[in-house]
Amino acid sequence: KMASATLTLGPGCTPQDEQFPKVLASMVSEATGRPEPMVMAMVLHSDIMPGLLQQPVATLHLALIGTEDPHRAQQMVKFLTWKLADRLGVMRSHFSVIVHFMERNHTVIAGEVR
């Protein structure tokens, strides 16, 4: 089962680690139970400032192949919020996680529906 994680960082939110995509993949692997090689991780930087907030903000979009489990999703969001917000120095109230579950038959890998 694959997972895709895209972390968008606002102004003032800069990870200290150059290998942060690898760190992100490791955290997502731990949160989702998927093997780290099956986690695609990307870190983007954005100049967008939501509203009038002057503090650093970050948003994690997480796409998972598999059946939706609201309880598990809640646990993942809590775990990732605590781990990543603390690591990035972002207030937890300014860190968002969006989880998308995709049915296995709605995904295409190597040009084939799986």
C-alpha positions in Angstrom: 0.0 0.0 0.0 1.3 3.4 -1.0 1.2 6.8 0.6 1.8 10.2 -0.8 2.7 13.1 1.5 3.0 16.7 0.3 4.0 19.2 3.0 3.5 22.9 2.1 5.4 25.3 4.2 4.5 29.0 4.5 6.9 31.9 5.1 9.1 31.6 8.2 8.7 27.8 8.3 12.0 26.3 7.2 13.1 22.8 8.3 16.7 22.8 9.6 17.4 19.4 8.0 18.3 19.3 4.3 17.0 15.8 4.2 13.6 16.8 5.4 11.7 14.9 2.7 13.3 11.7 4.1 12.3 12.7 7.6 8.8 13.3 6.4 8.6 9.9 4.7 9.8 8.2 7.9 7.2 10.0 10.0 4.4 9.2 7.5 5.6 5.6 7.4 5.4 5.4 11.2 2.0 7.0 11.3 0.4 4.9 8.6 2.2 1.6 9.0 3.3 1.6 5.4 6.9 0.7 4.6 9.1 3.8 4.1 10.0 2.8 0.5 6.2 3.0 -0.3 5.9 6.6 0.9 6.4 9.4 -1.6 7.3 12.6 0.3 7.6 16.1 -1.1 8.2 19.5 0.7 7.0 22.7 -1.0 7.6 26.3 0.0 4.9 28.8 -0.5 4.7 32.6 -0.1 1.0 32.4 0.6 0.0 33.7 4.0 -3.5 32.6 5.2 -5.5 35.6 6.3 -3.7 38.0 8.6 -1.6 35.4 10.4 2.0 36.5 10.9 3.2 33.2 12.3 4.6 30.3 10.3 2.0 27.9 8.9 2.2 24.4 7.3 -0.3 22.0 5.6 0.2 18.3 5.0 -1.8 16.6 2.3 -1.7 12.9 2.8 -3.1 10.5 0.1 -3.5 6.8 1.1 -4.5 3.9 -1.0 -6.9 1.7 1.0 -10.2 1.7 2.9 -11.2 4.8 4.9 -11.0 4.2 8.7 -12.1 7.4 10.6 -10.5 6.2 13.9 -7.2 5.4 12.3 -7.3 8.7 10.3 -7.8 10.6 13.6 -4.8 8.9 15.2 -2.6 9.6 12.1 -3.6 13.3 12.1 -2.9 13.7 15.8 0.5 11.9 15.6 1.6 13.8 12.5 0.4 17.2 13.8 2.4 16.7 17.1 5.5 15.3 15.5 5.7 17.7 12.5 4.5 20.9 14.1 7.1 20.5 16.9 9.9 19.6 14.5 9.1 22.6 12.3 8.5 25.1 15.2 4.9 25.7 14.1 2.1 26.2 16.5 -0.2 23.1 16.3 -3.1 25.4 15.7 -1.4 26.6 12.5 -0.6 23.1 11.2 -3.2 21.4 9.1 -3.5 17.8 7.9 -5.8 16.8 5.0 -6.2 13.0 4.5 -7.5 11.5 1.3 -8.3 7.8 1.1 -8.4 6.3 -2.4 -9.9 3.0 -3.3 -7.3 0.6 -4.8 -9.2 0.3 -8.1 -9.2 4.1 -8.5 -5.4 4.3 -8.7 -3.1 4.0 -11.7 0.5 2.7 -11.2 2.8 2.4 -14.1 -0.1 3.1 -16.5 -2.3 0.3 -15.2 -5.3 0.4 -12.9 -4.3 -1.6 -9.8 
